[in-house]
Amino acid sequence: MAVPDSPTPGPAAAPQACEISAANLPLCCPGENISLWNHHPRVYLPIEPAGEALGPYCGTRYLVSAAGLRACRRDNADEVGRPGRELCMTVQPNILVVGPAWIGDMVMAQSLFKALKARAPGGTVSVAAPTFTAPLLERMPEVDVVIDTPFRHNHLQLRERYSLGRSLRRQSYDRAIVLPGSIKAALLPFFAAIPTRSGYRGEPRWGLVNDCRALDQGVLSRQIDRFVQLSLPPGSPPASSNPLPRLVTRPEQAPRIIDRLGLTVSPASALALCPGAEFGPAKRWPSRHFATLASHFLGQGWQVWLLGSEVDAPTTRDINQQTGDRCLDLSGHTS
């Protein structure tokens, strides 16, 4: 059996079998010492317990030698204290996710972060995101590093993006997942020289995203399913179920927050409504609908809290007036 240093069949080459040893792990296809300009995106492959892996793009079959398989299992047993642990644990990718610019989408992106950690618990997940989403990411234990992207909305800021991207090269990311569909969002991982850059087709960005996938909205109807699908190899069938977002709460801070906001501790359930929208009424549920929903729960003995920034104050004030001022308007008082 041939044992090439870094097996890299081109797109038109027939699939081949390659024997690898423990020195080749973690295994990636094509190999680390091969230029990517004329090959498919680099992907890291989990080694199955039987000692095999299949390249999703080129079909190359990787086989771990018997001696190498024994050595890998011995190393894993020493590391985790459980002999015979699956060799997929040797793959610990360093992944950068370019997060969405909207808070609601960032919450749903947690499903992707959970999926990445489930596939590679020892891997690192970094998220590049706007400053105002940082407190939200701190409530997601799956996120290891938060990278602030202080770019203004609808501004290219090419020099600033290039500078930040260059500074990220030292992190040696293995892969990037670009959730927004814009050209601007794809610049950062390109400037960071990340070998595999996955994302859906959006604005023309060929080359910036080299693992560009078509989105079938009929198959992937939910946003969390679309995000999680990018964690899988190209062509993978959709998962039957995906993890749901679940932010970590900090109950120990509740007394301080209650005191600062002047809330009344009550055994009644509370409904929090966030009626604001960045681009005004065109992207917002009408105030009368929020008022109807609030009145329904107020009639059942619930508390209703209205949340938002100072910009949303006119909207929350209108909703509160329609309910007879029975809501607690906290707009402009929370982060």
C-alpha positions as CSV (number, residue, x, y, z in Angstrom):
1,M,0.0,0.0,0.0
2,A,1.3,3.4,-0.9
3,V,2.2,5.7,2.0
4,P,2.5,9.3,0.6
5,D,3.6,12.0,2.9
6,S,0.4,14.0,2.3
7,P,-2.1,12.3,0.1
8,T,-3.9,15.0,-1.9
9,P,-5.8,13.7,-4.9
10,G,-7.1,16.5,-7.1
11,P,-10.8,16.8,-7.9
12,A,-10.5,14.7,-11.0
13,A,-8.3,12.0,-9.6
14,A,-9.6,8.6,-8.7
15,P,-10.0,8.0,-4.9
16,Q,-7.1,6.3,-3.3
17,A,-6.3,4.6,-0.1
18,C,-3.5,6.0,2.2
19,E,-2.0,4.5,5.3
20,I,-1.2,6.9,8.1
21,S,0.4,6.6,11.5
22,A,0.0,8.4,14.9
23,A,2.3,11.1,13.7
24,N,-0.3,12.2,11.1
25,L,-2.9,12.9,13.7
26,P,-5.0,15.0,13.9
27,L,-5.8,14.0,10.4
28,C,-6.7,16.6,7.8
29,C,-7.4,16.3,4.1
30,P,-5.5,17.6,2.1
31,G,-2.3,17.4,4.3
32,E,-0.8,20.3,6.3
33,N,2.2,20.8,3.9
34,I,0.0,21.1,0.7
35,S,-1.0,24.4,-0.8
36,L,-4.7,24.9,-0.9
37,W,-5.0,27.0,-4.0
38,N,-5.6,24.1,-6.3
39,H,-7.2,21.6,-3.9
40,H,-10.5,21.3,-2.0
41,P,-11.0,23.0,1.4
42,R,-9.0,21.5,4.2
43,V,-11.2,19.5,6.6
44,Y,-10.2,17.6,9.8
45,L,-11.4,14.0,9.9
46,P,-12.4,12.0,12.9
47,I,-10.8,8.5,12.9
48,E,-13.4,5.8,13.5
49,P,-12.7,3.1,16.1
50,A,-11.9,0.7,13.3
51,G,-9.1,3.0,12.2
52,E,-10.6,4.5,9.0
53,A,-11.6,7.9,7.7
54,L,-13.1,9.1,4.4
55,G,-12.4,12.4,2.8
56,P,-15.8,14.1,2.1
57,Y,-14.6,16.0,-0.9
58,C,-12.1,13.7,-2.7
59,G,-13.2,10.3,-1.4
60,T,-9.7,9.4,-0.2
61,R,-9.8,6.5,2.3
62,Y,-7.4,6.9,5.2
63,L,-6.3,3.8,7.1
64,V,-4.4,3.8,10.4
65,S,-1.8,1.0,10.6
66,A,-2.3,-1.6,13.3
67,A,0.8,-0.3,15.2
68,G,-0.4,3.2,14.8
69,L,-3.9,2.3,16.0
70,R,-2.5,0.7,19.1
71,A,-0.3,3.7,19.8
72,C,-3.2,6.1,19.4
73,R,-5.5,4.1,21.7
74,R,-2.7,3.9,24.3
75,D,-2.2,7.6,24.1
76,N,-5.9,8.4,24.4
77,A,-6.2,6.0,27.3
78,D,-3.3,7.8,29.1
79,E,-5.0,11.1,28.4
80,V,-8.6,10.4,29.5
81,G,-8.2,7.3,31.7
82,R,-10.4,5.1,29.6
83,P,-8.8,2.5,27.3
84,G,-10.0,2.2,23.8
85,R,-11.5,5.7,23.6
86,E,-12.6,6.6,20.1
87,L,-9.9,8.2,18.0
88,C,-12.2,11.1,17.0
89,M,-11.1,12.6,20.3
90,T,-7.7,13.2,18.8
91,V,-9.2,15.8,16.5
92,Q,-9.4,19.1,18.3
93,P,-10.0,21.8,15.6
94,N,-9.6,25.5,16.3
95,I,-12.7,27.1,14.8
96,L,-13.6,30.7,14.2
97,V,-17.3,31.6,13.8
98,V,-18.1,35.0,12.3
99,G,-21.3,35.6,14.2
100,P,-24.5,37.4,13.0
101,A,-25.0,41.1,13.8
102,W,-28.4,40.7,15.3
103,I,-29.1,39.6,18.9
104,G,-31.9,37.2,18.0
105,D,-29.7,35.5,15.4
106,M,-26.8,35.3,17.8
107,V,-29.1,33.5,20.3
108,M,-29.9,30.9,17.6
109,A,-26.2,30.6,16.7
110,Q,-25.7,28.9,20.1
111,S,-27.1,25.8,18.5
112,L,-24.2,25.8,16.2
113,F,-21.7,26.3,19.0
114,K,-23.3,23.4,20.9
115,A,-23.0,21.2,17.8
116,L,-19.3,22.0,17.3
117,K,-18.5,21.2,20.9
118,A,-20.5,17.9,20.7
119,R,-18.5,16.9,17.7
120,A,-15.1,17.9,19.1
121,P,-15.2,18.5,22.9
122,G,-11.5,19.3,23.0
123,G,-11.7,21.9,20.2
124,T,-11.8,25.6,20.5
125,V,-14.7,27.8,19.4
126,S,-14.0,31.5,18.9
127,V,-16.7,33.9,17.9
128,A,-16.1,37.2,16.1
129,A,-19.1,39.5,16.9
130,P,-20.1,43.1,17.4
131,T,-19.5,44.6,20.8
132,F,-23.1,44.7,21.9
133,T,-23.4,40.9,21.6
134,A,-20.4,40.2,23.9
135,P,-22.6,40.0,27.1
136,L,-24.8,37.5,25.4
137,L,-21.9,35.3,24.3
138,E,-20.6,35.3,27.9
139,R,-23.8,33.3,28.7
140,M,-22.8,30.6,26.3
141,P,-20.3,28.1,27.9
142,E,-19.6,26.6,24.4
143,V,-17.8,29.8,23.4
144,D,-14.2,29.8,24.4
145,V,-13.1,33.2,23.0
146,V,-15.0,36.3,22.0
147,I,-13.4,38.6,19.4
148,D,-14.8,42.1,19.3
149,T,-15.4,43.4,15.8
150,P,-15.8,47.2,16.2
151,F,-17.0,47.8,12.7
152,R,-19.9,50.2,11.9
153,H,-23.0,48.9,10.2
154,N,-23.0,49.3,6.4
155,H,-19.3,50.4,6.4
156,L,-16.6,48.4,4.6
157,Q,-13.7,49.6,6.8
158,L,-11.4,47.5,4.7
159,R,-8.2,48.6,6.4
160,E,-9.5,47.8,9.9
161,R,-10.8,44.4,8.8
162,Y,-7.5,43.6,7.2
163,S,-5.6,44.6,10.3
164,L,-7.8,42.5,12.6
165,G,-7.6,39.5,10.2
166,R,-3.8,39.7,10.0
167,S,-3.7,39.8,13.8
168,L,-5.7,36.6,14.0
169,R,-3.2,34.6,11.9
170,R,-1.2,33.7,14.9
171,Q,-4.2,31.8,16.3
172,S,-3.8,29.2,13.5
173,Y,-7.5,28.6,13.0
174,D,-8.3,25.4,11.1
175,R,-11.7,26.4,9.9
176,A,-14.0,29.4,9.8
177,I,-17.8,29.4,9.6
178,V,-19.3,32.6,8.2
179,L,-22.9,32.9,9.3
180,P,-23.8,36.3,7.6
181,G,-24.2,36.2,3.8
182,S,-22.3,39.5,3.2
183,I,-19.0,40.1,1.5
184,K,-17.8,42.1,4.5
185,A,-18.4,39.2,6.9
186,A,-16.2,36.9,4.8
187,L,-13.3,39.3,4.7
188,L,-12.1,38.6,8.3
189,P,-11.4,34.8,7.9
190,F,-9.9,35.4,4.5
191,F,-7.4,38.0,5.8
192,A,-6.7,35.6,8.7
193,A,-5.6,33.0,6.1
194,I,-7.9,30.3,7.5
195,P,-7.7,27.4,5.1
196,T,-11.4,26.3,5.1
197,R,-14.1,29.0,5.1
198,S,-17.6,27.7,5.1
199,G,-20.8,29.6,4.5
200,Y,-24.0,29.8,2.4
201,R,-24.3,31.5,-1.0
202,G,-25.2,35.1,-0.5
203,E,-23.4,38.2,-2.0
204,P,-20.8,37.3,-4.6
205,R,-17.8,36.2,-2.5
206,W,-16.2,33.4,-4.5
207,G,-12.7,32.8,-3.1
208,L,-13.5,34.5,0.2
209,V,-15.7,31.6,1.0
210,N,-14.1,28.4,-0.4
211,D,-16.7,26.0,1.1
212,C,-19.7,27.7,-0.4
213,R,-23.0,25.9,0.0
214,A,-26.5,26.2,-1.5
215,L,-29.2,26.7,1.1
216,D,-32.4,24.7,0.6
217,Q,-34.9,26.7,2.7
218,G,-37.5,24.0,2.2
219,V,-35.3,21.4,3.9
220,L,-33.7,23.7,6.4
221,S,-36.7,25.8,7.4
222,R,-35.4,26.9,10.8
223,Q,-32.5,29.2,11.4
224,I,-30.9,26.9,13.9
225,D,-30.9,24.1,11.4
226,R,-29.2,26.2,8.8
227,F,-26.5,27.2,11.3
228,V,-25.9,23.7,12.5
229,Q,-25.7,22.3,9.0
230,L,-22.6,24.4,8.4
231,S,-20.8,22.3,11.1
232,L,-21.2,19.1,9.1
233,P,-19.2,18.1,6.0
234,P,-20.6,19.2,2.6
235,G,-23.4,17.0,1.4
236,S,-24.3,15.6,4.8
237,P,-28.0,14.9,5.4
238,P,-29.7,17.3,7.8
239,A,-29.6,16.1,11.4
240,S,-32.9,14.7,12.7
241,S,-32.7,17.0,15.7
242,N,-30.5,19.9,16.8
243,P,-29.6,21.4,20.2
244,L,-31.7,24.3,21.3
245,P,-30.2,27.6,22.6
246,R,-30.0,27.7,26.4
247,L,-28.2,30.7,28.0
248,V,-26.6,30.3,31.4
249,T,-28.2,32.4,34.1
250,R,-26.6,33.9,37.1
251,P,-29.2,33.7,40.0
252,E,-26.7,35.2,42.5
253,Q,-27.0,38.5,40.6
254,A,-30.8,38.6,40.8
255,P,-31.1,40.5,44.1
256,R,-28.8,43.3,42.8
257,I,-30.6,43.6,39.5
258,I,-34.1,43.6,41.2
259,D,-33.0,46.4,43.5
260,R,-31.4,48.5,40.7
261,L,-34.5,48.2,38.5
262,G,-37.0,48.7,41.3
263,L,-38.8,45.4,40.6
264,T,-41.2,43.9,43.0
265,V,-40.5,40.3,43.9
266,S,-43.7,38.4,43.3
267,P,-44.7,34.7,43.0
268,A,-46.5,35.6,39.8
269,S,-45.0,34.6,36.5
270,A,-43.4,37.3,34.4
271,L,-43.5,37.9,30.6
272,A,-40.7,40.0,29.1
273,L,-41.5,41.6,25.8
274,C,-38.8,43.2,23.6
275,P,-40.8,45.1,20.9
276,G,-38.0,47.1,19.4
277,A,-36.4,46.7,15.9
278,E,-33.2,48.2,14.5
279,F,-34.9,49.4,11.3
280,G,-38.2,50.6,12.7
281,P,-41.8,49.6,12.0
282,A,-41.0,47.7,8.8
283,K,-39.2,45.0,10.8
284,R,-41.4,45.2,14.0
285,W,-44.6,43.6,15.1
286,P,-47.3,46.4,15.4
287,S,-47.6,47.9,18.9
288,R,-51.3,46.9,19.1
289,H,-50.3,43.2,18.8
290,F,-47.8,43.5,21.7
291,A,-50.5,45.3,23.7
292,T,-53.0,42.5,23.0
293,L,-50.5,39.8,24.0
294,A,-49.6,41.7,27.2
295,S,-53.2,42.3,28.1
296,H,-53.9,38.5,27.7
297,F,-51.2,37.6,30.3
298,L,-52.0,40.5,32.6
299,G,-55.5,39.2,32.7
300,Q,-54.2,35.8,34.0
301,G,-52.2,37.5,36.8
302,W,-48.8,37.7,35.1
303,Q,-46.4,40.5,35.3
304,V,-45.4,42.0,32.0
305,W,-42.0,43.7,31.6
306,L,-41.2,45.8,28.5
307,L,-37.5,45.8,27.6
308,G,-35.5,47.8,25.0
309,S,-33.0,50.5,24.5
310,E,-33.7,54.3,24.9
311,V,-34.5,54.3,21.2
312,D,-37.4,51.9,21.9
313,A,-38.9,54.0,24.6
314,P,-41.7,55.6,22.4
315,T,-42.7,52.1,21.4
316,T,-42.8,50.6,24.9
317,R,-44.6,53.7,26.2
318,D,-47.3,53.3,23.5
319,I,-47.8,49.6,24.4
320,N,-48.0,50.4,28.1
321,Q,-50.6,53.1,27.5
322,Q,-52.7,50.6,25.5
323,T,-52.7,48.2,28.4
324,G,-53.8,50.9,30.9
325,D,-50.2,51.4,32.2
326,R,-50.2,47.9,33.8
327,C,-46.8,46.9,32.4
328,L,-43.4,47.7,33.9
329,D,-41.6,49.8,31.3
330,L,-37.8,49.1,31.6
331,S,-36.7,50.5,28.2
332,G,-33.3,52.2,28.5
333,H,-32.6,50.6,31.9
334,T,-31.1,47.3,30.9
335,S,-28.2,46.2,28.8
